[in-house]
Amino acid sequence: MFATELTVPAELITPPWWQSGWTIATLVFILVTVVGFAYDSIQKRRLTIGKLRASEERLKLSLWGSGDQLWDWEIDTETLHCQNDWQVFAAFPFDGLRQLKGGAPIHPDDLLPVKDALIQHLGGHSEHFELTYRVQAKDGNWRWVLDRGKVVERSLEGTALRMTGTLKDVNELFTAQERVRLFAASFTNISDGVCIYDHELNAVEVNDAFERITGIAREDAIGKPFRLSLYSEQFTEHIKDQLQTHLSWRGEVDDIRANGERYTIDISIDAIRREDGAVTHFVLSFADITLRKSTETELRRLANTDTLTGLPNRSYFQVSHSTLVRKRIHHALLVFDLDNFKKINDSLSHDIGDILLCQVAERLSSLLTAQDTLYRLGGDEFAIVIEDVNDLSGVASIAEEIVNILHEPFTIDEQELVVNGSLGVVMYPVDGDSSLELLQNADTAMYHAKYRGGNSYQFFSESMNQKAVQRLKLENQLRQSLKEDGLHVHYQPKMNLQNGSIEGIEALARIQVPHSGSLSPADFIPLAEETGMIVELGERVLEQACIDAKRWLAKGLFKGRVAVNLSARQFNQPDLAERIEGILQRTGLPPQSLELEITEGMVMTDPERAIRTMSALQRLGINLALDDFGTGYSSLAYLKRFPIHCLKIDKVFIDDIQKSARERNMVASIIAMAHNLGLTVVAEGVEAAEQVTILSTLKCETIQGFYFSKPLSAERFETFAEPIQA
C-alpha cells in the first residue's frame, strides 16, 4: 500500500532557541556593551598615559628649570640612571658606591663623609640622605653640590634595592652663604665698635666691640638715637646734615663710657643705599684711640723735651725760634756752654756730669722771667731767648748775671764743684735775618768768649764773623793740603850736652798750601785735633819720620831715636799699638829707634787707661817721653807708674832760667826727680848760651831749641848733621 506524504505549513514549524530573535538580540546587546566597555577602557588608558606623560614632561621641565639632576640607583644591579646632565661636570660624582668607576672626583676632604652618609642611610639609620660636598668641575675648580636621596625599595629582609634622589649645583648659593657668614663673623668679632642705624639714625644692631668699648649693653643701645653726649645738639645736627649731603662723615671725638670714664674715638659713618639710591641704613664704626692719642702726646713731649733736664730741646728751639723770626718779634738770643765740662765728665764720671747739668738748668730757670725761655741744645750747650727786648744794657746785665750765677759753687755728693760758662749774645734783627744765622752768630760770639779765657760773655760783631770765616777757610786749606800732599815733615835736632852730638830728632808737621804759602802749626794743629783730621795727619807724619830715620841711621847722621808727637785722638784709639806696629813693619824702622811723645793732659784724663796703652807700646820696644812736663797736673803717684823713659821740660820753665832763681830751682827739682826715677831729661826751647850752661850744670842730658837749630826740612837736616857726626 502506498504511504501518503503530509505537508505542514511553514509558520507552524518552531526554529532552535539559539536562532530565536530574542537570543540574537541579547547577543547583539552583550556584544555592543562589551565593545563599549573596551572602548571606554582604552580611552581611559590613553587619557591616563597622556596625563602621566604630561606629568613626566612637567617633572622634566621642573628639573631642567631648577638645574637639579635626577638620579635613580638600582642597587642590586649596580646601575645608576641620571637625567638632566650638567655641562660643568664631566660626569656624576664618583663616591665608589653609586658608580663603581669613572665619574667626577669628589674633594678628598669630603669623600669619606659622603660614603659614611650613604652607608648610614642604606642601613636604615637615617630617614633621608642629604649632604653638601665639593666636586671637581671640567675647568678643574671645586664646586659645591647638594646631594639628596631616599631608599624607595627594600627586600623583605630590609636590604636596600633602589634609591632615588637629586643632585643640585649650589656653588653660588653656598659661596653667598659663606660670604654672609664671613660678614656676620666679621661684624661680631671685629675689634672696632660697630652700630647699625636705620634711615632715621636709630640704632638697630651693635656688635660685641661696641658693648666692650662703650660699656653699654646691646639691649640698652637698640632703639636709641645717635647722640654724642659731650657735644651740643647743634654738633649732632651738623653731622646729620653732612650725612644727608655727603652720605658719610668722619672725625675724632670724645665720649663717656657707661662707667663715666672719658675716652677718645676715631669715628666714621657711612650710608647704605638701595639700588634706586634710597638710604636704608647708616653704619657707624669707631676705634678707641685713647691710648694712641696719649702716646702721641707723650711722644711729642719727648720729641720736644730734653729727657735729662726737662727743658725744651734743640728741635723745639728750632721751631719756636723760627716762629719768632717769622713774626719779626725783636728778641735776644744767648747761647752758652760750660768751660772744661769734658774734664768733669772724664774725671768725676758722667753721672756727676749729668747731675751738674740738671743743677745748672734749675739755677738758670730760677733766674729767668716768664718772657724768657731756656733750652738745652745738647751736651753742655744751652740757649736763652728773651723776647721783646731792645735794650743792650739790659741784655748785658742778664748775661753778666748768668756768668756770675754759673761761677757759684755747685754741691754734688757733698763736694763742691766750680764751673765757668762762656756766653755769646746776638740781637734780632741786628745780628741776623734767620734762626740759623742767629744761632751761628751766637755760637761764634760764644767761642770768641771762650778763646778769651772763658767765664765771660761776648756780643756778636762782624770781626767775630770774619774770624769764623777765616777758620772755615783754614779748615778747607788743611783738607786740600792733606789731599794734595801738602804735608811735609821737618826735624829739630836734640843735642847731647856732654859730647855735642845729635842725640835724636823730633819730627814736626808742616803744611804747605798751594799758591798760599805755609800754615802755622799753632793754627792747624788745634784745628786738625778738633775736626778729627789729626789722626790721618799724625799717622802720615809718623810713617814719613820712620822712613827718613831709617835712612839717616844707616848713614850715621844720628845715633838716637826719632821722636813723634801723639795727639789725644790718636792716643785714645783702641788699636793704637797695632797701627804703630804696622807702620814700623812697613817702614823697617826698629822699634827701639822710635820715641813717642805724650802730653800730661792726655795721660791724666784717664790714668789707668793711659797706663794700659803705654804698656802696650812699651812691649813693642818703643820708648815713651812725657812732653810739656810741669804745665799740667801730673800726680807723682801716677808718674812712677807710667812706663816712660824720658821727661821733657816745657819751654815756659826754660825761658827765665838764667834770670829767676825760682825757675832755676824748679828745673833743678824736675831734673833731680827724673833722675831718681831713672828717667832721662830733655829741655825744650833752649835759645841762649846761659841757658845751656845752667842746664849742663844741673846735669840735664839733652837740650832742644833754636840755640842749636830750628826745625829743618829733610834735605837741610842732612846738610846740618853731616859735619857734626863726621
Beta strands, then each sheet from edge to edge (+ up, - down):
strand 1: 69-74
strand 2: 79-83
strand 3: 129-136
strand 4: 142-154
strand 5: 160-169
strand 6: 193-198
strand 7: 203-206
strand 8: 248-256
strand 9: 262-273
strand 10: 279-288
strand 11: 331-338
strand 12: 372-378
strand 13: 381-387
strand 14: 410-412
strand 15: 415-417
strand 16: 421-428
strand 17: 456-459
strand 18: 487-496
strand 19: 502-513
strand 20: 517-519
strand 21: 561-565
strand 22: 594-599
strand 23: 623-629
strand 24: 646-649
strand 25: 680-684
strand 26: 702-704
sheet 1: 2+ 1- 5+ 4- 3+
sheet 2: 7+ 6- 10+ 9- 8+
sheet 3: 12+ 13- 11+ 16- 17-
sheet 4: 14+ 15-
sheet 5: 20+ 19- 18+ 26- 25- 24- 23- 22- 21-
end
